[in-house]
């Protein structure tokens, strides 16, 4: 199979990935590497140039400064049409059987190519409006354009892969997309894992009964539920379960000094071996990953935690319920759940440590069977080959 691989960024050059795009860029690289390992010839079409900056800057000034509304240039059809022309010119020189975009609809909304087009993404863009807080105040022009661009892209696609049932249903219900061309294929972990079941068994056994170690990883303290996580750790300690909390990726927004049982690591560079080893150590030692997000799609960090036999505690928002199955690889709670619901669950598991160890083992089983890149790309490749 010969694949045209469409991304805005350069998949092969991690030095040029912006921090806020690290997750998407890393996923794109893992997808490409796994397809290549499966005897797929890949023609990389990336490093797209966002043109028309004079027009988009003028609109930004108009909406942001005059109307106090948010405006994003990526939601501008001029940008998407420019991307399409760049892709079309480069894809003509390829002998690709099929084209895959593992990002979002922006590069492909107006794309006209002879190859069947496949999208693999974690959400519809319209589902993020008034869901992610940075999209709460969009100007009307952006909202209209996002809908038109996404409708055009999804109708052009022969196959649409989403990482969750939530995202798939959003496409079907919002745009009337034929359910037959929409499939759910979760992504894998953005960390290397060659751990065996025996090694995971040793990792789990090495975790002490006390203290209970919680791990929070997220760059957005508010959206990722940092405040709730901190309250969970406080209540567990007050209830008699010694608990430690490690916060990674952000600086907590708090009005009082952090308790002694909280450790903060604002940034870990996953592009460096020392950063990877530090993150691996945190996953190995943690009893639970805690991420009670206010809004999320399908964070890679759940698969990463499961790859170390670490169960996840989260909210049932967005596509998280596709990744976390209750009492199998963690537990999800309602967005408005009381803190005591979280702590009661954690205490019940930790006070019966055999139950915890079984949960940790089944978390790794979920990683092995569902939440790794080899499984994901095997499934995606099978679906893609059916189109050729």
Secondary structure as GFF3:
##gff-version 3
##sequence-region A 1 388
A	DSSP	beta_strand	2	6	.	.	.	ID=ss1
A	DSSP	three_ten_helix	14	16	.	.	.	ID=ss2
A	DSSP	three_ten_helix	19	21	.	.	.	ID=ss3
A	DSSP	alpha_helix	22	37	.	.	.	ID=ss4
A	DSSP	beta_strand	41	45	.	.	.	ID=ss5
A	DSSP	alpha_helix	53	60	.	.	.	ID=ss6
A	DSSP	pi_helix	61	66	.	.	.	ID=ss7
A	DSSP	three_ten_helix	73	75	.	.	.	ID=ss8
A	DSSP	alpha_helix	77	91	.	.	.	ID=ss9
A	DSSP	beta_strand	98	101	.	.	.	ID=ss10
A	DSSP	three_ten_helix	106	108	.	.	.	ID=ss11
A	DSSP	beta_strand	116	121	.	.	.	ID=ss12
A	DSSP	three_ten_helix	126	128	.	.	.	ID=ss13
A	DSSP	three_ten_helix	133	135	.	.	.	ID=ss14
A	DSSP	alpha_helix	140	156	.	.	.	ID=ss15
A	DSSP	beta_strand	159	162	.	.	.	ID=ss16
A	DSSP	alpha_helix	165	175	.	.	.	ID=ss17
A	DSSP	three_ten_helix	179	181	.	.	.	ID=ss18
A	DSSP	beta_strand	182	184	.	.	.	ID=ss19
A	DSSP	alpha_helix	197	206	.	.	.	ID=ss20
A	DSSP	beta_strand	212	217	.	.	.	ID=ss21
A	DSSP	alpha_helix	226	238	.	.	.	ID=ss22
A	DSSP	beta_strand	243	248	.	.	.	ID=ss23
A	DSSP	beta_strand	262	265	.	.	.	ID=ss24
A	DSSP	alpha_helix	273	285	.	.	.	ID=ss25
A	DSSP	beta_strand	288	291	.	.	.	ID=ss26
A	DSSP	alpha_helix	300	306	.	.	.	ID=ss27
A	DSSP	beta_strand	311	315	.	.	.	ID=ss28
A	DSSP	alpha_helix	320	323	.	.	.	ID=ss29
A	DSSP	beta_strand	330	333	.	.	.	ID=ss30
A	DSSP	alpha_helix	339	350	.	.	.	ID=ss31
A	DSSP	alpha_helix	353	369	.	.	.	ID=ss32
A	DSSP	alpha_helix	373	385	.	.	.	ID=ss33
###
